[in-house]
Amino acid sequence: MARWGGIILGSRTDLHVQSVTMTGHIYWDVIQEQHVRLFRAAMGAEFLFMADNARPHRANIVDECLQSEDITRMDWPSYSLNLNPIKRVWDMLGR
């Protein structure tokens, strides 16, 4: 089961629980379409997309869609808990 949540200055998304395996296509269709576009609209030109290196986050379809929408992605080390605030939330919730 996959869980997804997003945070932005002064706001957050609802928790999204996915009962099937998260793929790049599902990630883009469900998460990006419903949330990232809204966040980008709220932040304007300073929007910087941050996602860890989970396989669905790095799928070719996601890269292509981000490029087509002119969304800048922040580069991440392979494992960087200290740079990823949402991971701290998951750890506090005990996953």
C-alpha positions in Angstrom: 0.0 0.0 0.0 1.4 3.4 -1.0 0.8 6.6 0.9 1.4 10.1 -0.5 1.1 13.5 1.1 2.3 16.9 0.0 3.3 20.0 1.9 3.7 23.6 0.8 4.3 26.8 2.7 1.2 27.2 5.0 -0.7 24.3 3.5 -0.8 20.6 2.8 -2.7 18.0 0.8 -5.0 15.4 2.1 -3.4 12.0 2.7 -3.7 9.8 -0.4 -3.7 6.0 0.1 -3.2 3.8 -3.0 -4.1 0.2 -2.6 -2.5 -0.9 -5.9 1.2 -0.8 -6.7 2.2 2.8 -7.5 3.6 3.2 -11.0 4.8 6.2 -12.8 1.6 6.5 -14.7 -0.6 6.2 -11.6 1.7 8.7 -9.8 1.3 11.3 -12.5 -2.4 10.7 -13.1 -3.5 10.7 -9.5 -0.9 12.8 -7.6 0.5 15.3 -10.0 -2.7 16.0 -11.9 -4.6 16.7 -8.6 -2.0 18.3 -6.5 1.2 19.5 -8.2 -0.6 21.8 -10.7 -2.5 23.5 -7.8 0.7 23.9 -5.8 2.5 25.4 -8.8 -0.4 27.8 -9.3 -0.2 28.9 -5.7 3.6 29.4 -5.7 4.0 30.9 -9.2 7.4 31.1 -10.9 9.3 30.2 -7.7 7.7 26.7 -7.6 10.3 23.9 -7.2 9.1 20.3 -7.3 10.6 18.1 -4.7 10.2 14.3 -4.7 12.6 11.6 -3.5 14.1 9.0 -5.8 11.3 6.4 -5.4 10.9 4.5 -8.7 7.4 6.0 -9.6 8.7 9.5 -8.9 11.6 9.0 -11.5 9.6 7.2 -14.2 10.1 8.4 -17.7 6.5 9.5 -18.0 6.9 11.7 -14.9 10.0 13.3 -16.4 8.3 13.9 -19.7 5.2 15.4 -18.1 7.3 17.7 -15.8 9.3 18.9 -18.8 6.1 19.5 -20.9 4.6 21.5 -18.0 7.9 23.4 -17.5 8.2 22.3 -13.9 11.6 22.3 -12.3 12.6 19.3 -10.2 15.0 19.5 -7.4 17.9 17.0 -7.6 18.1 14.7 -4.7 20.8 12.4 -3.3 19.7 8.7 -3.4 18.7 8.7 0.3 18.3 12.0 2.1 15.9 11.9 5.0 17.3 15.1 6.5 16.3 17.0 3.2 12.9 15.5 2.9 10.4 17.0 5.5 7.5 14.7 4.5 9.7 11.6 5.4 9.9 13.0 9.0 6.1 13.1 9.1 5.9 9.5 7.9 8.4 8.5 10.6 6.5 10.3 13.3 3.3 8.5 12.2 5.1 5.2 12.4 4.2 4.4 8.8 
